[in-house]
Each structure stands twice: as C-alpha cells, then as structure tokens.
Amino acid sequence: IYNCILIMLLFQNKADARQSFKLFISDSLGKPLEEKHYANDCSLTWEIISSNIFDVYVISHFVGWMVKTLVLRDPIILWIMSIQWEFIEILFTHMLPNFAECWWDQWLLDVLICNGLGIYVGYKLCGKLQVLEYKWSGLREIPNFWGKVRRIALQVTPHSFDKLNWESTKTIKKFFGVQMIILAFQLEELNAFFLKHLFWLPPANIVNITRLAVWFCVGLPATRQVYGYMTDDSVKRIGNYTLLGISILVTELLVIFKFSRGEFPTPMSDSTVKGAIMCFGAYILLCVVTMVRIHRQHSRSDDEAKKSS
C-alpha cells in the first residue's frame, strides 16, 4: 500500500501532492515547516544544551538505532553506520539546514550517547528475545485482557532474534553484500528527511511514524532474507521482502528527485566537495584493499588444501 501511494505521488505536481496531505491526513499540513536550527549558538551553556537534549530528535535517535539493532544485530556494522551518518549530515547540510549541528551535539550527544545507548539497549533486547516462541493457543483460552494483548504481540513478532554473524570480511560476496545493506539503510534514513522537507511534514507527524513502522516491518524479514542468501549456499535468490524493500527505496528516490526541482538553490561549498571526494576515495580504497586481502586469503587456503590432498 505504501509503495502504491508513492507511485500515485509520482503522477502529482508538487502543489497538489503537498495539499493532498492536508486533505487526507490533517488540516495542519500543507504549509512550509519552521525548521529548527541547531548550529546558531554552540556555546556550552545549560540553556543551549538542554534545548538540544529535550528535542524530539533525541528520542528518535535512540529509538531509531535501537530498532536498527533489532534488524541488523551486529554492533560493529551499526557503529560504522552511526559514524557514517554524521558525515552524511555534513554532506547535505546545504540542502537540509537542520543537519547543521554543533560538534558536541553531533559527536557526543548523537553518536556517543543517543546512538550508542540505542545500539546497546537494542543488542541487550535481542539477547532477551533470542528464545522467543510462538504460542498457538486461541485468544478465547487466555483468561485476561493483558494476556490477550501479549498473545497478539507475540504473534506478529519474529520467531527469534538470533544474532546475525555477518562475517563481512570472510568472502567478497559477504563484504559486498554488507556494503549494499549499509547503503540501503543510509538511503532509507536520508529519504526520511528529504520526504519530510519536500512535503512539509513535521517530525512527529503520523505520516513519518507510519513510514518508519512500514520500513521496520519490511526491513526485518528483508534483512534476514539477505543474510540467508549471503551465508547459506542452498539459497539461490533473494526473497520477496528484499525485492519489496528495493522497490520502495527506488520509488522513494524517484519521488524525491521529481519534487526536488527548484527546492535546493544553495550549492555545496568547495570545502565540503573536497572533503566528500577525499572521504569517498578513502572508502573506495579501503574496499579494494579489503577485497584483495580476502582474495589472497582464499587463494592461500586453496593452495594449502591442494598440498594437503
């Protein structure tokens, strides 16, 4: 349904698309957002710090990274993504002004505290849910209301939250697959901010919350399917949820590209361009070096196997 709504938006003009949210969702929508700026004053005073601590994005950071941990279940990959995301924010600050943050807000409050706590709590929660089992007894057999609620919640959650051992540097296939997973997660996150900005949707609006819920419901089984494809040789193709996730991601990008025309007149600064080129070049070099090392390890293992035989 969400993908169909995105496709419908592709056939609307910008004004009609924005007003459709006002017509179908809430009368408070359909007008430009008053974006909060986080880098106007970076002084370390209680007034400035408290205004950032008690911001809606602090809660969203924590909950968002906790949910990502439930999906990916690998702290190393999650920490890499967390640090990557801050550089992505710097890269797109000229387009989304609320990405501009003070250094202490960006690296201490966001990465270390909010994201770090979200990853930690999510990982601990995975451990608690590892032995989760379905209960197939009927609702009528459960005597109290909260028992019925718990029964329904168990029915719609995954059978288990086993740790996913990605082993991203074991084979080139796994390494490349993990890079694609990271790219998909970062694009999904970036799309959220562009869609919010383009359609004038406040952060706490039900549309944004529903979108995140949809992505969680799609991303959880899709990630498990990708993991199975990468680690199990008997799996020859990616699953339907993975294809659905790719379809939604591509459609979101098409919507953003269409409605971004004329929205972002400020160009990227020269220093940001140079920094982005250097970071991207270093990332590509690291990927090439890693894949060469993986290839050499496999060649060495094959040679040892031949000698032993």
N, C-alpha and C positions, 0 to 999 in steps of 0.2 A: 504493500500500500504506500509506504514512504517513497519507494522508487517511482511509483506511478505519479505521485504528487510532484516530485522533482521534474519528471518528464512533462507534466502539464505546465509547470512554471516555465519550461524552456520555450513554450509557444505563447507566452505572455510578454507584453512590453514591461519596462521597468515600473512605470507608474501603476499599471493595473496589478502587477504582481505584489507591489507593496500594499496597495489598498485592499487586495484580497485577504490579507492577514487581518486587516481591520474589520472587514465584513464577516469573516468566518470565525475569527479567534477572539478578538477583543476590540472594543471601541478605542482603547488607549493606544493602539498600534497605528501604523500609517503615518507617523511623523518622525523627523530626524531625532537621533539619540543625543543626549547630552553626555558625551564621553568623559569619564574621569581621567585626569592626567596625574601620573604617579611620579614624574620626574621634575615637577616645578620647584620643589624645595626638598633637597636631600640632606638637610641638617638633621643631626641625631638628637632630636628633641622628642619628649614623650608625646606631644600633640601630633607630630608628623608620624611617628612610629605607630601610635595607637590607631590613627586613621587608616593605616595600611593593614594592621593586624585584624581589625574588625571590619574588613572589607569582604564582600561576597566571594571574591576570587580566592581568598584564603581557604574557605571551606571547599570551594570547587577544586582547588589544587589537591587538598588532602583526599577528598572523596574520589576524585578522578584517578589519582595514582594508586589508591587502594583498589579500585576496580580494575585498572590495568594490570596490577599484580595478580588479581584473581584470574585474569585471562592468560597472561604470559608466564607467570610463576617462575621467573628467573631474575634474581636481584641484580646480577651483573648487567644483563641487557637493559633492565629498567633504569639503572643508574646512568648507563650510556645515553639512553633516550632522554632522561631528565636533563642532563647537561647539554645535549644536542638542542633541546627545545629552547633553552635560553639563548643560544646563538641564532636560532631561527627567529626568535622575537626581535633580536637586534637587527637582523637582516630585513625584516618587514616593518620596522618602526616608521619609515617614511610613508607607508600606506595605512598602517593602523596605529595612530598616535598613542593609544593606551598601552602599547607594547613597550613604550619608553619607561624605564624604571630606574630607581637609584641602585647603586651597586650592592648595597646591603639588602635591599628589598629583593633583588634578583638572585643573588647567590646565597645569602644567608636565610632570609625568610622563605623564599620559594623553594630553592633546591635542597638546602640542608634540613630545614625544619618541616615545611608542609609536605614536599615531595618525599623526603626521607621518612617522615612518620607514616605517610600513606603507604609507602613500599613496605615498611616494617610491619604495620598492622595488617596489611593485605597478606603478607607472607605468613604471619602467625595464624591468620584466619584460614589460609589454605591448609596448614597443618591440622587445625581443628576439624576441618571439613573432609579430611582425607578418607575417613571411614564412613562417610555419609551413605545411607542406604535408603532405597525407596520402601515405603510402607504401603502395601496394596490393599489394606483393609478399607472398607467402604466408609464414607462420611457418616452414614447413619449409625455405624457401630461405635463412633467416637462420642463419649458422653457429654463433653463440654464444648463451649464456643471456641476458646483459645486452642483446644486440641484440634478442632476442625481447621482453624487458620494455619496452624503449624503443619498439618497434613497437606493442605493445598500448597504451602510454601515448599515443602519437600518434593512435591510432585513436579513443580516447574523448575527446580534447580538441577544441575548436573548430577549424575550418579556418583561421581567422585571428583575431588580436586587434587589428584595426584601431581607430584612435582614433575614438570616437563624438563628433561635433561637435553637441552638443545644441542650441546657439543658442537658449537658453531665453527670451531677450527679443526674438526676431525676430517671432514671431506669438503671438497669445493662446492658440492651440491648443498650441503648444510650451511656453509658460510654464505653462499649467495642467497639461499632461502631466508636466512635470518636478516640479511640486509634488506630484502624485499618486505619482510614483516615490519621492520623498523620504519621503512619508508611509508608503508601503508598507515601505520599508527600515527606518524607525524603529519601526514597529509590529512587524515581524519580530524586531528586536533586543529590544524591550521584552517581547514574548511569551516569548522565551527565558528571561528572568529570572523571570517570573511562573510559567511551567510548572515551572521548576526548584524554585521555592519551594513551590508547591502540591503537587507530587508527591514532594517530599523527595529530589531528585536532586542529588548532589554535582557541582560544576562539571566535573570531569574524567571524569564517568561516560560510558560508551559511548552512552547514550541521547542526551545532549546533543551529543556529537560526531557521531553519525549524523544527528541532526536538521539540524545545520549543513551536513553533506555533501549531504543531500537538498535543502536550500534553495539550495545552490550549483548543483547540477545542474538545478534548476528555474529559478532566478533568472537564470542566464547566458543561456539561449535566450529566456526571457521578456522580459528587458530588451532584447535585440536585436530582438525582435518589436515591442515598444512603440516602439523607436527607428525602425524601419522604418515603422510606422503614422504616426508624427509627422512624418517627413521625406520620405516617398515618397507622392506623391498617388495613385499607382496602387494602393496598399494601402488597401483599403476596410474592413478589420476587423482586430481584434487576433487574435493567434494562439492556438493551443491551450495552449501552455505558459503564456501570460499568464492565460488562464482558469483553468488548474490552480493557478497561484500565488495568484490571488484566492480560489479555493475553499479552499485550505489555510489562507490567512490568516484568512478568515472563520470557518472551523471552529475554529482555534486560539483565536480571540477568544470563540467560544461556550463552549468548554471552560473558559476562564479565568473568564468571567462566572459559569458554573454553580458552579465549585468555590471561588470567592472568597467565597461567603456565610459570614459569621462569621469570616473569616480576618484581616480588617484593621480592628480596632476603633478604632485611633488616627485621629482626624480630621486633615485638613490644617490647618496653622497659618494664622492670619489673614494673617501677613506673606507666606506662600507663595501664598495665594489672591490677594492684591492684586498680587504680583509676576507671577503667571501671567496675570491679567487684563490687566495693562499690556503684557506681552510679546506676548500673543496679539492684543491690539488693535493694537499697533505692526506686527505681522506682517501682519494683515489690511489695515491702511492702506497698507503698502508694496506689497502685492499689487495693491490697487486702483489706486494711483498708477502702478505699472508697466504694468498693463493699459491704463489711459487713455493713457499715453505711447505704447504700441505702437499703439493705435487711431489716435492722431493722426499717427504716422509713416506708417501705411498710407494714411490719408486724404490726407496731403500728397503721397505718392507717386502715388496715383491721380489727383489734380488735375494734377500735373506731366505725367503720362502723357497725360491728355486734352488739355492745352495743346499738347504737342509733336505730337500727332496732328492 
